[in-house]
Amino acid sequence: MADRVRRITGSVPDTELPPDAGALLQRVARGDEQAFSALYDLVSAPVFGLVRRIVRDPAQSEEVTQEVMLELWRTAARYAPDRGSAMTWVMTLAHRRAVDRVRSAQSATDREDKAFRRETTRPFDEVAEQVSTRLEYEQVRRCLASLTDLQRESVELAYYRGLTYKEVSELLDTPLGTVKTRLRDGLIRLRDCLGVAR
Amino acid sequence: MTPDIHALTGAYVLNAVTETERADFERHLAECGACAEEVRELEATATRLGEAAAAGPPAALKAAVMARIGEVRQLPPVRDELAVRRKRWSTRILGMAAAALLVVSVALGVVTAQSRQELDAGRQQVAAMSALLAAEDARLVNGSTPDGLVGTVVVSRKRGEVMLLADKMPAAPQGKTYQVWLIGEDKRSIGLMAPDNGRAALMAASAIQDAVAIGVTVEPAGGSDQPTTDPVMAMTLPT
């Protein structure tokens, strides 16, 4: 994690590196509001960016971000370092909350939604473009580009749009089993390309 | 591990599954070390996708969040009884299955029958434990102490029965015994507990009435009328 932070921040001298999210969480768990403030500074941009990508509506995105941050405050003591990095814990929570928000909004209008989806042409070109223009990290962009079209479309629709793999399958007019497999092997290829620790 | 459910790791990590699928997969995950490892790696991978979308929130949001934390109680590190009580059905059944296994293993460890009479008594004990586990309102709480003693309590308020299973329990010191208490308005002994190979089980078929907790103390051999030491283990009874 520290290595990656160093790499991304590039020109920032080591002494100004943001503190590690895991260490902050540990202090937050003890009720340290100052540590929470530092944690907010560290994670709020990734959290808000991801939430907004999925939820789209700015006001709702702020609401979900606030929910996520309060959940971090509430459950900091439950973070288990052996199950992954703190940043992964934070982003997993953020993604789940954002997806919950769009799904609950969706279930209300599910019938129209289904009809709408059937009439819609594949929207992934637009998604892909937005992703690539907004990607801050060259490496992620390069690695996404190394996937097959179907892998990339499936991963992006699931992750950045919050669709279920069944919805992805419908949208891409591809069998369910194929989408399930592409989500997995797409992520595995990304993992290897990004050099995520094994 | 079926290849079909294993293929779900990607969809699971991306939250591209329904609630039911998530629950099924998480049950599978608990038993599949390879899957858990893959999920950890793919979650870290998805995190990179998330970070790539980073965008700073409006500055006012921080003040709003900082103002709110004063109103939000922080959870303690270990899962509390309330969380256990609120556990979903599926998890409760899993817990029950685990408890049933524990009962069998404890029973096998504890029931070292020497005679026909003892064998019958052992069988009766196991049958009583199984009946309690099968009770419609059976509730289960797991806990452990810092030095590794593991306790499981099963309660059925309808049957008025409570069972305590202990694992990794050291032998009581020379001349001492473990004594188990139900704690409510007062403390009532429900019996002595002698671990065999670290395991012990005790069941009280007496009405559990107002008991809110169960505790184990070390007492002089033969037991005491009231606890004379601090409990080595205490657990809140599920309601």
Interface residues (C-beta under 8 A of the other chain):
Chain A: A29 G31 E33 F36 S37 Y40 D41 S44 A45 P46 V47 F48 G49 L50 R52 R53 S61 E62 T65 Q66 M69 L70 W73 R74 T75 A76 A77 R78 R83 G84 S85 M87 T88 M91 T92 A94 H95 R96 V99 V131 R134 L135 E136 Y137 V140 R141 L144 V155 A158 Y159 Y160 G162 L163 T164 Y165 K166 V168 G177 V179 K180 T181 R182 L183 R184 D185 G186 L187 I188 L190 R191 L194 V196 A197 R198
Chain B: A7 L8 T9 G10 A11 V13 L14 N15 A16 V17 T18 R40 E41 L42 E43 A44 T45 A46 T47 R48 L49 G50 E51 A52 A53 A54 A55 G56 P57 P58 L61 K62 A64 V65 M66 R68 I69 V72 R73 Q74 L75 P76 P77
